[in-house]
Amino acid sequence: MAGATHPVIYVLNGADAYMRRQARQKVLGTFEGDSSAIVSLEGDVDLSTVMDELRTASFLAPHRLVIVENADKFVTSHRDALERYLEAPSSSATLVLVVETFLPASRLGKKASEVGEIIPCSAPKGGELLTCAVRFAHERGKKLLPASAKLLVDYVGADLGKLENEVEKLCLYIGVAGEITPQDVQAASVATAGPGEWDLMNAIRDGRAAEALDLLAKTLTRRGEEFRLMGGLIWEYRRQLAGKAGPPFGGKFSRPSGPASTTSTATKRLPRLAPKQVLRLLLQTDLALKSGADTDLTMQTLVLRLCGGK
């Protein structure tokens, strides 16, 4: 071991972005010292450079982190050298390998497990995904019903970052209600919306009515799409009021990419009506659709109003 408290090596094994972020937080949580003692290198780096960094003592911290990103090819090319390094490692540094595939049962994998830790970073599957969705809701004080969890996972797929994003959307969407129902998921889950839907929202934002109507027609290709689109608009507006999207009425619509997007990269502006008018219009339209109003006419009217029409 590299000292009493620092492993010689961490291997972040898997490609799921959310799991990698969690693993990084775990690794950094054990680190003490100035951020200048953290060295990040790309996977095409020379072995000699990595070894030099590992054996260079830090003057600003008692320990040093040397991270090799996208390290699959690096590991394949230098497997024997890495095994030798783990036999006689630096006492003042920890090596962090970020890889998509790493075999714990290999000779290098076994040695890495002895002197460090291999952290799984692949997305969970099946029932584990459902459990994660329920836990995300519980952490926010809401109950995600089993049927809702299954529907949500079907929408999102095996991406924990998007799954957590969707749960947060739903928690904001239901307001003071305690349970997230399948109807809520069907109405508000838009993480898997195609680019056309985000283009539509941007056209609305910019007041491009003709383009927005054309994109609306391309978006409403099957029953239920109108509720997904409405759910997204209502969610964005409520998120703005909750202070989750930065200054209201500024920025552009973009697909979320991960947990950070809930505060920085998601949509930041709804159109030019007064705030109370926007909310009233959205809720009236949602109620009309749920009451059996003509979908095309109702959505076209909404789009024109949001684009600045009367």
C-alpha positions, 0 to 999 in steps of 0.5 A: 500500500502507498502509506497507511491510508492511500491505495496504490491504485484505483481502477474505475472500471466501466463506461457509465458516466454517472457511476464514474462520477460517483467513483471519482467523488469517492476517490477524491474524498480520500484525498488531502491537499491542494488541487495542484497535486492532482494530475490528469493525463489522457490515455495516449500518454507515454508510460515514462510520463506516467511513471515520472508523475507517480514518482515526483513528490508533491510539495503542496500535499502529502500525497499525489493523484495521477489520473489516466483518462480513457486508459484502455489502450494504455493498460493494454500496451503497458500491462507488464510494466504496470504489474512491475510498478504495482510490485514496487509502487511510489509511496507518495502517489496513487494511480487512477486508471479510468477504463471501460473494460478491465478484467479483475481476474487477470494477473494485473487485476488480481494485483490491483485488487491486492494493493488498491481497489477496482470500482465497478462503473457499469450501469446496473441492469434490470431490478437494480435500475428500478431500485436506483429509481426508487432510491432517487425519489426517496432521497427527494422525499417522494415515493416512486410507485413500482409501476412508475419506476418500471415505466420510467426505466423503459423510457430512459434505459440503463443510464443512471445520470439520465434516470436521476435527471428524470426523477428530479423532473418528476419530483418538481412536476408533481409539486406537493404530491407525495407519490409519482404515478405512471400518469405523471411519468407518461406526462412529464418524462422527456429525457429520451425526447428526440432532437426534434422536440428540443428544436421545437422548444427552441423555435417557440423560445425564439418566436419562430411560429411557422417553424414551430408549427412544422416541428410540432407536426413532426413531433406529434407522430403518435398518441401520447406525444402531446403529453410528453411535450406538455410535461416537458414545458410544465416541468421547465417552467416550474423548475425555473420558479424553483430556482433550478435553471438559473435566471428565468427567460434566458438561454436555450433548450438542450438535452440533459446530459447528467446530474449537473445539467439539472442546474446548468445546461437544461432549458433556461427560457420560456417565451415572452408572455408574463409568467402567470400567463405562461403557467395559466396557458400551459395548465389550461392546455394540459387540462383541455388535452386530458378532457378530450380536446382535439390534439392538433388544434389545441397544441397548435393554438398553444404553440402560436400563443407561446410564440407571441400570438394572441 
